[in-house]
Amino acid sequence: MLSGKVDHAIRFTAECTDNAYLWPARHKAGSCGADYPPMGARFRLSAGFSASRICKKGSPYCAQLAVVIRAMQHYGLILADNGSNWYFQGSAYPQWPITLVDMMKEIPARDFVAVNESCLQVSANSALASTARCPKG
């Protein structure tokens, strides 16, 4: 069972992407044009979204879903490749049972917002990040 916390962004794919990338991404794999997000785009789940919106009463995965939702609200999702829309990717571990992943698929895309993380960039040629140039608060 997934317990504790997820302390990183979650990788996801999109069917259509721009042929560009945003820092800190390092590759482009555009398939549809400039009206679509580029590789490296980060999206964060709205703070008001709750696992109770999609978790069925009595489901043994509600607590695990809440852990993943907190990660999506804090660290967000990063567009990392072309593939199925909003397909969450990671390692196949027993801690991420298919029932939990299926519940995650029920989170509506409209509840995610794009995040501008350009203030974190130290150099265009490095993935090094710093909060020194970011607004506080």
N, CA, C and O of each residue as an XYZ file, in Angstrom:
548
protein
N       0.840     -1.188      0.000
C       0.000      0.000      0.000
C       0.882      1.247      0.000
O       1.909      1.293      0.677
N       0.480      2.229     -0.746
C       1.140      3.526     -0.784
C       0.852      4.231      0.530
O      -0.308      4.365      0.918
N       1.879      4.676      1.210
C       1.655      5.369      2.474
C       2.583      6.558      2.566
O       3.487      6.717      1.746
N       2.362      7.382      3.552
C       3.229      8.531      3.751
C       2.974      9.626      2.759
O       1.916     10.255      2.770
N       3.965      9.863      1.875
C       3.797     10.928      0.902
C       4.548     10.627     -0.378
O       5.467      9.807     -0.407
N       4.141     11.301     -1.424
C       4.847     11.299     -2.698
C       5.519     12.664     -2.747
O       4.836     13.688     -2.708
N       6.847     12.695     -2.832
C       7.570     13.961     -2.717
C       8.205     14.417     -4.027
O       9.351     14.866     -4.061
N       7.430     14.290     -5.101
C       7.926     14.707     -6.417
C       6.739     14.907     -7.356
O       5.620     14.484     -7.067
N       7.005     15.554     -8.473
C       5.981     15.710     -9.508
C       5.722     14.358    -10.160
O       6.555     13.453    -10.099
N       4.571     14.238    -10.774
C       4.186     12.999    -11.445
C       4.237     13.216    -12.953
O       3.722     14.208    -13.468
N       4.855     12.287    -13.640
C       5.030     12.342    -15.091
C       3.718     11.972    -15.770
O       3.015     11.063    -15.329
N       3.390     12.695    -16.862
C       2.205     12.328    -17.639
C       2.438     12.593    -19.111
O       3.391     13.272    -19.493
N       1.545     12.040    -19.941
C       1.657     12.193    -21.389
C       0.424     12.896    -21.952
O      -0.614     12.996    -21.297
N       0.569     13.378    -23.181
C      -0.537     13.992    -23.915
C      -0.443     13.545    -25.371
O       0.649     13.381    -25.915
N      -1.596     13.352    -25.986
C      -1.629     12.913    -27.377
C      -1.071     13.981    -28.311
O      -0.315     13.671    -29.232
N      -1.441     15.232    -28.073
C      -0.988     16.342    -28.915
C      -0.125     17.289    -28.108
O      -0.497     17.703    -27.010
N       1.036     17.631    -28.658
C       1.943     18.569    -27.993
C       2.543     19.520    -29.021
O       2.548     19.246    -30.221
N       3.045     20.634    -28.522
C       3.766     21.601    -29.346
C       5.153     21.036    -29.643
O       5.665     20.220    -28.877
N       5.753     21.458    -30.730
C       7.111     21.032    -31.060
C       8.116     21.972    -30.397
O       8.947     22.594    -31.059
N       8.016     22.053    -29.089
C       8.892     22.911    -28.286
C       9.002     22.288    -26.899
O       8.334     21.299    -26.597
N       9.845     22.871    -26.068
C       9.909     22.422    -24.681
C      10.187     23.609    -23.779
O      10.777     24.607    -24.192
N       9.750     23.476    -22.547
C       9.975     24.486    -21.514
C      11.053     23.984    -20.566
O      11.139     22.790    -20.277
N      11.872     24.913    -20.087
C      12.851     24.548    -19.073
C      12.114     23.946    -17.886
O      11.075     24.491    -17.512
N      12.567     22.879    -17.274
C      13.861     22.214    -17.412
C      13.878     21.042    -18.386
O      14.863     20.307    -18.442
N      12.803     20.853    -19.156
C      12.771     19.759    -20.130
C      13.920     19.903    -21.118
O      14.455     20.996    -21.305
N      14.290     18.810    -21.741
C      15.418     18.806    -22.658
C      15.095     18.235    -24.028
O      15.991     18.075    -24.857
N      13.820     17.922    -24.281
C      13.489     17.394    -25.605
C      12.125     17.896    -26.051
O      11.271     18.254    -25.241
N      11.952     17.910    -27.352
C      10.659     18.244    -27.931
C      10.212     17.044    -28.753
O      11.027     16.337    -29.345
N       8.925     16.834    -28.776
C       8.373     15.696    -29.505
C       7.026     16.091    -30.091
O       6.087     15.295    -30.130
N       6.953     17.330    -30.543
C       5.695     17.894    -31.001
C       4.973     17.043    -32.019
O       5.572     16.422    -32.898
N       3.667     17.039    -31.867
C       2.867     16.229    -32.764
C       1.685     16.994    -33.353
O       1.070     16.527    -34.311
N       1.358     18.161    -32.798
C       0.128     18.828    -33.248
C       0.263     20.334    -33.464
O      -0.557     20.894    -34.192
N       1.215     21.005    -32.895
C       1.369     22.423    -33.153
C       1.291     23.308    -31.922
O       1.127     22.838    -30.796
N       1.414     24.611    -32.176
C       1.570     25.609    -31.118
C       0.336     25.804    -30.233
O       0.442     26.468    -29.202
N      -0.803     25.267    -30.583
C      -1.995     25.382    -29.738
C      -1.989     24.378    -28.592
O      -2.925     24.349    -27.793
N      -0.957     23.563    -28.504
C      -0.880     22.496    -27.511
C       0.304     22.727    -26.586
O       1.222     23.469    -26.935
N       0.300     22.104    -25.407
C       1.392     22.332    -24.453
C       2.699     21.699    -24.917
O       2.689     20.661    -25.579
N       3.824     22.323    -24.570
C       5.131     21.771    -24.903
C       5.610     20.784    -23.835
O       5.064     20.733    -22.732
N       6.619     20.015    -24.174
C       7.244     19.141    -23.186
C       7.738     20.009    -22.019
O       8.191     21.136    -22.218
N       7.644     19.475    -20.832
C       8.092     20.199    -19.648
C       7.017     21.065    -19.012
O       7.223     21.608    -17.927
N       5.871     21.202    -19.676
C       4.800     22.005    -19.074
C       4.384     21.363    -17.760
O       4.225     20.146    -17.667
N       4.212     22.200    -16.749
C       3.819     21.704    -15.424
C       2.399     22.160    -15.131
O       2.023     23.301    -15.402
N       1.626     21.244    -14.574
C       0.253     21.524    -14.196
C       0.070     21.129    -12.737
O       0.613     20.121    -12.284
N      -0.689     21.924    -12.013
C      -0.940     21.646    -10.599
C      -2.434     21.465    -10.392
O      -3.246     22.195    -10.961
N      -2.785     20.490     -9.579
C      -4.183     20.239     -9.236
C      -4.664     21.330     -8.288
O      -3.950     21.710     -7.360
N      -5.868     21.831     -8.519
C      -6.394     22.914     -7.686
C      -6.429     22.496     -6.220
O      -6.697     21.340     -5.890
N      -6.152     23.458     -5.354
C      -6.055     23.205     -3.912
C      -7.363     22.691     -3.330
O      -7.353     21.952     -2.346
N      -8.482     23.070     -3.922
C      -9.778     22.673     -3.389
C     -10.230     21.286     -3.788
O     -11.272     20.822     -3.324
N      -9.467     20.609     -4.641
C      -9.888     19.270     -5.078
C      -9.670     18.280     -3.947
O      -8.622     18.284     -3.302
N     -10.659     17.436     -3.709
C     -10.596     16.465     -2.617
C     -10.814     15.058     -3.154
O     -11.573     14.849     -4.100
N     -10.136     14.099     -2.535
C     -10.299     12.696     -2.919
C     -11.745     12.255     -2.784
O     -12.185     11.348     -3.490
N     -12.485     12.882     -1.893
C     -13.877     12.485     -1.667
C     -14.753     12.725     -2.899
O     -15.839     12.154     -3.007
N     -14.287     13.567     -3.826
C     -15.069     13.813     -5.057
C     -15.130     12.582     -5.949
O     -16.078     12.417     -6.717
N     -14.122     11.717     -5.852
C     -14.107     10.542     -6.732
C     -13.983      9.225     -5.982
O     -14.153      8.159     -6.574
N     -13.693      9.283     -4.708
C     -13.483      8.067     -3.936
C     -14.826      7.503     -3.470
O     -15.627      8.207     -2.855
N     -15.056      6.251     -3.767
C     -16.289      5.584     -3.366
C     -16.211      5.231     -1.884
O     -15.192      4.732     -1.408
N     -17.268      5.488     -1.179
C     -17.322      5.195      0.250
C     -16.963      3.726      0.492
O     -17.494      2.824     -0.156
N     -16.069      3.516      1.421
C     -15.653      2.164      1.758
C     -14.488      1.636      0.941
O     -13.999      0.540      1.212
N     -14.026      2.400     -0.065
C     -12.902      1.949     -0.880
C     -11.632      1.921     -0.042
O     -11.354      2.868      0.694
N     -10.862      0.849     -0.144
C      -9.620      0.777      0.632
C      -8.520      1.694      0.081
O      -7.449      1.801      0.679
N      -8.779      2.356     -1.059
C      -7.745      3.169     -1.692
C      -7.922      4.669     -1.473
O      -7.151      5.458     -2.019
N      -8.904      5.077     -0.698
C      -9.158      6.507     -0.493
C      -7.964      7.216      0.150
O      -7.602      8.317     -0.266
N      -7.360      6.605      1.144
C      -6.211      7.227      1.810
C      -5.038      7.348      0.847
O      -4.334      8.357      0.846
N      -4.825      6.320      0.025
C      -3.741      6.367     -0.955
C      -4.014      7.436     -2.006
O      -3.103      8.160     -2.409
N      -5.242      7.536     -2.442
C      -5.610      8.556     -3.419
C      -5.349      9.945     -2.848
O      -4.865     10.825     -3.560
N      -5.661     10.149     -1.589
C      -5.414     11.440     -0.950
C      -3.926     11.787     -0.944
O      -3.572     12.955     -1.100
N      -3.051     10.800     -0.769
C      -1.596     11.018     -0.810
C      -1.183     11.503     -2.200
O      -0.413     12.455     -2.324
N      -1.694     10.850     -3.240
C      -1.355     11.225     -4.619
C      -1.915     12.614     -4.927
O      -1.238     13.426     -5.558
N      -3.119     12.890     -4.498
C      -3.726     14.205     -4.739
C      -2.912     15.305     -4.084
O      -2.732     16.370     -4.675
N      -2.415     15.073     -2.874
C      -1.562     16.087     -2.218
C      -0.299     16.352     -3.039
O       0.140     17.497     -3.144
N       0.283     15.308     -3.619
C       1.472     15.487     -4.473
C       1.118     16.283     -5.716
O       1.880     17.154     -6.135
N      -0.037     15.990     -6.313
C      -0.470     16.726     -7.503
C      -0.760     18.188     -7.182
O      -0.602     19.053     -8.043
N      -1.178     18.468     -5.970
C      -1.452     19.849     -5.561
C      -0.163     20.586     -5.205
O      -0.057     21.791     -5.434
N       0.799     19.886     -4.656
C       2.043     20.537     -4.225
C       3.103     20.547     -5.332
O       3.638     21.605     -5.663
N       3.409     19.381     -5.905
C       4.477     19.259     -6.901
C       3.957     19.310     -8.337
O       4.677     19.715     -9.250
N       2.726     18.907     -8.527
C       2.113     18.955     -9.847
C       2.450     17.774    -10.733
O       2.962     16.747    -10.287
N       2.142     17.961    -12.007
C       2.403     16.983    -13.054
C       3.315     17.628    -14.088
O       3.234     18.834    -14.320
N       4.179     16.837    -14.708
C       5.058     17.348    -15.754
C       4.784     16.582    -17.046
O       4.811     15.352    -17.066
N       4.521     17.321    -18.122
C       4.314     16.711    -19.436
C       5.660     16.215    -19.943
O       6.568     17.005    -20.200
N       5.778     14.889    -20.084
C       7.072     14.295    -20.374
C       7.163     13.554    -21.698
O       8.262     13.229    -22.145
N       6.021     13.280    -22.337
C       6.101     12.529    -23.590
C       4.744     12.544    -24.278
O       3.736     12.939    -23.692
N       4.737     12.108    -25.532
C       3.488     11.923    -26.251
C       2.920     10.555    -25.891
O       3.661      9.602    -25.647
N       1.612     10.477    -25.863
C       0.927      9.231    -25.522
C      -0.531      9.538    -25.277
O      -1.051     10.529    -25.790
N      -1.189      8.720    -24.514
C      -2.592      8.958    -24.187
C      -2.718     10.214    -23.335
O      -1.831     10.519    -22.539
N      -3.822     10.945    -23.502
C      -4.029     12.169    -22.727
C      -4.124     11.888    -21.235
O      -4.831     10.979    -20.800
N      -3.399     12.687    -20.464
C      -3.407     12.625    -18.997
C      -3.102     11.217    -18.484
O      -3.683     10.766    -17.498
N      -2.181     10.528    -19.167
C      -1.774      9.191    -18.742
C      -0.641      9.347    -17.751
O       0.445      9.803    -18.107
N      -0.891      8.972    -16.515
C       0.111      9.085    -15.455
C       1.086      7.934    -15.587
O       0.690      6.786    -15.787
N       2.366      8.254    -15.473
C       3.378      7.223    -15.656
C       4.278      7.127    -14.443
O       4.467      8.085    -13.693
N       4.813      5.962    -14.283
C       5.755      5.711    -13.199
C       6.115      4.244    -13.210
O       5.756      3.506    -14.128
N       6.813      3.842    -12.203
C       7.195      2.442    -12.083
C       6.006      1.604    -11.644
O       5.134      2.074    -10.912
N       5.981      0.379    -12.092
C       4.913     -0.542    -11.692
C       5.294     -1.170    -10.356
O       6.129     -2.071    -10.293
N       4.685     -0.692     -9.323
C       4.915     -1.216     -7.980
C       3.594     -1.700     -7.404
O       2.536     -1.172     -7.747
N       3.646     -2.681     -6.547
C       2.405     -3.125     -5.912
C       1.750     -2.004     -5.104
O       0.547     -2.056     -4.849
N       2.524     -0.991     -4.696
C       1.972      0.135     -3.935
C       1.028      0.983     -4.780
O       0.241      1.757     -4.235
N       1.093      0.850     -6.096
C       0.237      1.587     -7.024
C      -0.675      0.594     -7.734
O      -0.509      0.356     -8.930
N      -1.625      0.016     -7.027
C      -2.506     -0.966     -7.661
C      -3.351     -0.316     -8.757
O      -3.612      0.887     -8.729
N      -3.768     -1.123     -9.708
C      -4.513     -0.609    -10.856
C      -5.790      0.103    -10.417
O      -6.214      1.056    -11.070
N      -6.398     -0.332     -9.344
C      -7.609      0.332     -8.855
C      -7.303      1.778     -8.464
O      -8.105      2.673     -8.732
N      -6.161      2.010     -7.838
C      -5.756      3.367     -7.469
C      -5.502      4.196     -8.730
O      -5.952      5.339     -8.817
N      -4.796      3.639     -9.692
C      -4.505      4.357    -10.933
C      -5.809      4.678    -11.666
O      -5.964      5.772    -12.207
N      -6.736      3.736    -11.685
C      -8.033      3.986    -12.323
C      -8.777      5.126    -11.632
O      -9.439      5.921    -12.299
N      -8.678      5.219    -10.314
C      -9.322      6.316     -9.587
C      -8.679      7.651     -9.970
O      -9.374      8.658    -10.103
N      -7.355      7.661    -10.148
C      -6.654      8.886    -10.530
C      -7.137      9.380    -11.893
O      -7.180     10.585    -12.140
N      -7.498      8.457    -12.771
C      -7.968      8.819    -14.108
C      -9.295      9.575    -14.065
O      -9.683     10.209    -15.047
N      -9.981      9.511    -12.946
C     -11.260     10.199    -12.799
C     -11.100     11.675    -12.410
O     -12.088     12.409    -12.368
N      -9.884     12.111    -12.129
C      -9.654     13.522    -11.803
C      -9.807     14.317    -13.095
O      -9.061     14.075    -14.044
N     -10.747     15.256    -13.162
C     -10.979     15.992    -14.410
C      -9.811     16.915    -14.768
O      -9.236     17.569    -13.899
N      -9.472     16.957    -16.050
C      -8.390     17.832    -16.528
C      -8.677     19.293    -16.191
O      -7.744     20.064    -15.969
N      -9.943     19.686    -16.149
C     -10.299     21.086    -15.858
C      -9.883     21.523    -14.444
O      -9.855     22.717    -14.146
N      -9.562     20.556    -13.579
C      -9.156     20.894    -12.215
C      -7.654     21.110    -12.085
O      -7.148     21.294    -10.978
N      -6.935     21.089    -13.211
C      -5.501     21.374    -13.219
C      -5.267     22.754    -13.824
O      -5.979     23.164    -14.740
N      -4.273     23.465    -13.313
C      -3.900     24.769    -13.866
C      -2.431     24.720    -14.271
O      -1.620     24.055    -13.627
N      -2.100     25.433    -15.346
C      -0.706     25.518    -15.795
C       0.090     26.351    -14.802
O      -0.417     27.328    -14.251
N       1.331     25.963    -14.580
C       2.214     26.647    -13.634
C       3.408     27.219    -14.391
O       4.068     26.513    -15.153
N       3.678     28.502    -14.176
C       4.863     29.128    -14.758
C       5.984     28.996    -13.744
O       5.964     29.647    -12.699
N       6.955     28.160    -14.048
C       8.074     27.950    -13.131
C       9.371     28.566    -13.655
O      10.459     28.198    -13.211
N       9.256     29.494    -14.589
C      10.446     30.099    -15.191
C      11.303     30.844    -14.174
O      12.509     30.983    -14.376
N      10.709     31.324    -13.092
C      11.499     32.038    -12.078
C      12.520     31.117    -11.404
O      13.474     31.604    -10.796
N      12.340     29.817    -11.499
C      13.262     28.855    -10.880
C      14.534     28.641    -11.694
O      15.524     28.128    -11.174
N      14.511     29.032    -12.966
C      15.615     28.759    -13.884
C      16.856     29.557    -13.511
O      16.801     30.779    -13.376
N      17.974     28.859    -13.346
C      19.258     29.500    -13.089
C      19.948     29.796    -14.412
O      20.523     30.868    -14.599
N      19.884     28.837    -15.324
C      20.511     28.972    -16.633
C      19.730     28.129    -17.636
O      19.257     27.041    -17.306
N      19.598     28.629    -18.848
C      18.874     27.890    -19.888
C      19.559     26.578    -20.230
O      18.922     25.661    -20.748
N      20.836     26.481    -19.948
C      21.599     25.292    -20.293
C      21.810     24.355    -19.114
O      22.675     23.479    -19.160
N      21.037     24.533    -18.077
C      21.180     23.714    -16.882
C      19.798     23.409    -16.312
O      18.863     24.190    -16.489
N      19.674     22.299    -15.643
C      18.434     21.975    -14.945
C      18.492     22.457    -13.492
O      17.570     22.216    -12.713
N      19.577     23.135    -13.140
C      19.722     23.676    -11.788
C      18.609     24.680    -11.519
O      18.290     25.508    -12.372
N      18.021     24.604    -10.332
C      16.918     25.487     -9.968
C      17.233     26.257     -8.692
O      17.995     25.799     -7.841
N      16.632     27.435     -8.581
C      16.780     28.267     -7.395
C      15.496     29.068     -7.207
O      14.861     29.468     -8.183
N      15.121     29.297     -5.975
C      13.933     30.115     -5.693
C      14.268     31.585     -5.526
O      13.377     32.383     -5.232
N      15.514     31.965     -5.703
C      15.956     33.347     -5.454
C      15.190     34.365     -6.276
O      14.941     35.468     -5.789
N      14.808     34.043     -7.496
C      14.105     35.017     -8.371
C      12.592     34.880     -8.317
O      11.876     35.596     -9.017
N      12.104     33.970     -7.495
C      10.652     33.733     -7.437
C       9.970     34.623     -6.411
O      10.547     34.921     -5.365
N       8.753     35.047     -6.701
C       8.004     35.858     -5.729
C       7.765     35.049     -4.459
O       7.572     33.835     -4.515
N       7.777     35.703     -3.355
C       7.543     35.045     -2.071
C       6.055     35.098     -1.754
O       5.368     36.071     -2.064
N       5.574     34.021     -1.125
C       4.193     34.037     -0.667
C       3.273     33.215     -1.397
O       2.087     33.176     -1.069
